[in-house]
Amino acid sequence: MTTQGAEGLRDRKKRQTRKALGHAAVRLVAEHGLDHVTVEDISAAADVSPRTFFNYFPSKEDAVLGPDPDAGARMRARVLAQPAELSAAAAVREALLAEVAAELADDREHWLLRMRVVQQHPVLLAKVFSGGEALERDLVAGIAERVGLPADDTYPLLLGAAVGAAFRVAVTRWSSTAAPLHDLLAEALDLLARGLADPPREP
C-alpha cells in the first residue's frame, strides 16, 4: 500500500471514529439529558476508550455538537475552486451545496436530533454560535480572496453573513418538511444571489 493510500485509510478511520462519538453523544444526551451523560458513557457507546475520546473532542458538549475541524478550510477552498466566470454569490452557492451534499444530506435523522438536543440545552446553543462564527470567518476569507477585497471589507462580510442566514433558514425549514436540504438551501441562496451582484473592481 502506498503512503498516500495509508494516509487516506487513516483519515477515513479518524472520520469514522469522530462520527461514531458524535452520534453516540447526541443519542445519549437526547435520551438522558446533558447532565446525566459522561465522557465515559459516550466512549463506551462508541466502543473506544476515554483517552481516544479526548483525541477528538475536548468535552462532551463538543462531542454533541461534532464540529468538523476541517470545514472552514474546506469551504474556503471550495469557494476559490469555482469557475472564474461565476459571480461570488454563485461561487458560494455551488461551494455550499457541494459541502451539504458531501457532509450533511445523508444524515438527516442525526442532524435533526442534534438540533432538538441543542435547543434543549442553552450551553450548547452558545457553543453553536461560536462555532458558526469561526466557519463564517473562513468563508469570508475565501470570498474576499475571490473578489480581491480585504476580509474586513463590507462586501465579503455581508455576503458571508447573508449566506449563514440562508443556511439557517434552510435548516429550519428542513426540520419541519420532507424536502431535501439541498433543494431548500438552493432556493434560499438563489433568492439571495439575485440581490448580491459582484462589487465593482478597482481599475
Residue pairs with C-beta under 8 A, 6 or more apart in sequence:
1 9
14 56
17 46
17 48
17 52
17 56
18 56
18 66
19 66
20 46
20 47
20 48
21 42
21 43
21 46
21 48
21 53
21 56
21 57
21 63
21 66
22 63
22 64
22 66
22 110
23 46
23 110
24 42
24 45
24 46
24 63
25 37
25 42
25 60
25 63
25 64
25 66
26 64
26 66
26 110
26 113
26 114
26 117
27 45
27 113
28 37
28 41
28 42
28 45
29 37
29 60
29 64
29 117
29 121
30 113
30 116
30 117
34 60
34 61
34 64
34 117
34 121
34 123
34 124
37 60
38 60
39 50
39 53
39 54
39 59
39 60
39 63
40 50
42 53
42 60
42 63
43 49
43 50
43 52
43 53
46 53
53 63
56 63
57 63
61 123
61 124
61 127
62 127
64 114
64 117
64 118
64 124
65 114
65 118
65 124
65 127
65 128
65 131
66 114
67 131
68 74
68 103
71 99
71 103
71 135
71 138
72 134
72 135
72 137
72 138
72 139
73 138
74 99
75 95
75 96
75 99
75 135
75 138
75 139
75 142
76 138
76 139
76 141
76 142
76 145
77 142
78 94
78 95
78 96
78 98
78 99
78 142
79 91
79 92
79 95
79 139
79 142
79 143
79 146
80 142
80 145
80 146
81 95
82 90
82 91
82 94
82 95
82 146
83 91
86 94
87 193
87 196
87 197
87 198
88 143
88 146
88 147
88 155
88 156
88 159
88 196
88 198
89 159
89 189
89 192
89 193
89 196
89 197
89 198
90 193
91 146
92 139
92 143
92 159
92 163
92 189
93 186
93 189
93 190
93 193
95 142
96 163
96 167
96 185
96 189
97 182
97 185
97 186
97 189
100 181
100 182
100 185
101 182
104 111
104 181
105 180
105 181
105 182
108 174
108 181
111 171
112 174
112 175
115 171
115 175
117 124
118 124
118 125
118 128
119 125
132 164
136 160
136 161
136 164
137 151
137 160
139 160
139 163
139 164
140 151
140 156
140 157
140 159
140 160
141 151
141 156
143 155
143 156
143 159
143 160
144 150
144 151
144 153
144 156
147 155
147 156
147 198
147 199
147 201
148 201
148 202
149 155
149 156
149 199
151 157
155 199
158 196
159 196
162 192
162 196
163 189
163 192
166 185
166 188
166 189
166 191
166 192
167 185
167 188
169 188
170 181
170 184
170 185
170 187
170 188
171 181
173 179
173 184
174 181
174 184
177 184
